[in-house]
Amino acid sequence: MLTEQQKDKELWQIAKSHASFRWNLISYFFVNAFLVAIWLLSSRGPGSYFWPVWPILGWGLILAIRYFQAFHGNQLINTRKEYEKMKNTNQ
């Protein structure tokens, strides 16, 4: 069983990963909006190559991985929680 201090430390880590993800998401939107604005201002017509797609897709993939780690990784890969769940169902 975990002590209150250990639980508090674990909750603190989860809260930090959630906050970190949110800041990354905000940065993603602002930076990519800026890149799209640069593309719009520098493009030479409607058929010009949309180059911001590469940072949008690359950073978006990384952001999706970070989302999974921050909000779902703790529940899927935590052996202790799985053990406690199995222990409680067998009693």
C-alpha positions as CSV (number, residue, x, y, z in Angstrom):
1,M,0.0,0.0,0.0
2,L,1.2,3.5,-0.8
3,T,1.7,6.1,1.9
4,E,0.1,9.5,1.6
5,Q,3.4,11.1,0.7
6,Q,3.9,8.6,-2.1
7,K,0.4,9.2,-3.4
8,D,0.9,12.9,-3.2
9,K,4.2,12.6,-5.2
10,E,2.5,10.4,-7.8
11,L,-0.4,12.9,-8.2
12,W,2.1,15.8,-8.4
13,Q,3.8,14.0,-11.3
14,I,0.5,13.4,-13.1
15,A,-0.5,17.1,-12.6
16,K,2.9,18.2,-14.0
17,S,2.5,16.0,-17.1
18,H,-1.0,17.3,-17.7
19,A,0.1,21.0,-17.4
20,S,3.1,20.3,-19.6
21,F,0.9,18.8,-22.3
22,R,-1.4,21.8,-22.2
23,W,1.5,24.2,-22.7
24,N,2.7,22.1,-25.6
25,L,-0.8,22.2,-27.1
26,I,-1.0,26.0,-26.8
27,S,2.5,26.4,-28.4
28,Y,1.5,24.0,-31.2
29,F,-1.5,26.1,-32.2
30,F,0.3,29.5,-32.0
31,V,3.5,28.5,-33.8
32,N,1.6,26.6,-36.5
33,A,-0.8,29.5,-37.0
34,F,2.2,31.8,-37.4
35,L,3.7,29.4,-40.0
36,V,0.5,29.3,-41.9
37,A,0.3,33.1,-41.8
38,I,3.9,33.3,-43.2
39,W,2.8,30.8,-46.0
40,L,-0.2,32.9,-46.8
41,L,1.8,36.1,-47.0
42,S,4.6,34.6,-49.1
43,S,2.6,32.3,-51.4
44,R,2.4,33.2,-55.0
45,G,-1.2,32.1,-55.8
46,P,-3.7,29.5,-54.9
47,G,-1.7,26.5,-56.2
48,S,1.4,27.2,-54.2
49,Y,3.0,24.4,-52.1
50,F,1.6,24.3,-48.6
51,W,4.9,23.7,-46.8
52,P,3.6,24.2,-43.2
53,V,2.0,20.8,-43.5
54,W,5.3,19.1,-42.5
55,P,5.8,20.9,-39.1
56,I,2.0,20.5,-38.4
57,L,2.1,16.8,-39.1
58,G,5.4,16.1,-37.3
59,W,4.7,18.1,-34.3
60,G,1.1,16.8,-34.2
61,L,2.4,13.2,-34.1
62,I,4.7,14.1,-31.2
63,L,1.8,15.9,-29.5
64,A,-0.5,12.9,-29.9
65,I,2.2,10.7,-28.2
66,R,2.6,13.2,-25.4
67,Y,-1.2,13.2,-24.9
68,F,-1.3,9.5,-24.6
69,Q,1.5,9.5,-22.1
70,A,0.1,12.3,-20.0
71,F,-3.6,11.2,-19.9
72,H,-3.6,7.5,-20.5
73,G,-0.1,6.1,-20.0
74,N,-0.4,5.9,-16.3
75,Q,-3.5,3.8,-16.4
76,L,-2.3,1.3,-19.0
77,I,1.2,0.7,-18.0
78,N,1.0,0.8,-14.2
79,T,1.5,-2.7,-12.7
80,R,0.7,-1.5,-9.2
81,K,-2.8,-0.3,-10.2
82,E,-3.4,-3.5,-12.1
83,Y,-2.4,-5.6,-9.1
84,E,-4.7,-3.5,-6.8
85,K,-7.6,-3.9,-9.2
86,M,-7.2,-7.7,-9.4
87,K,-6.7,-7.9,-5.6
88,N,-10.0,-6.0,-5.0
89,T,-12.0,-8.1,-7.4
90,N,-10.9,-11.4,-5.8
91,Q,-12.0,-10.4,-2.3
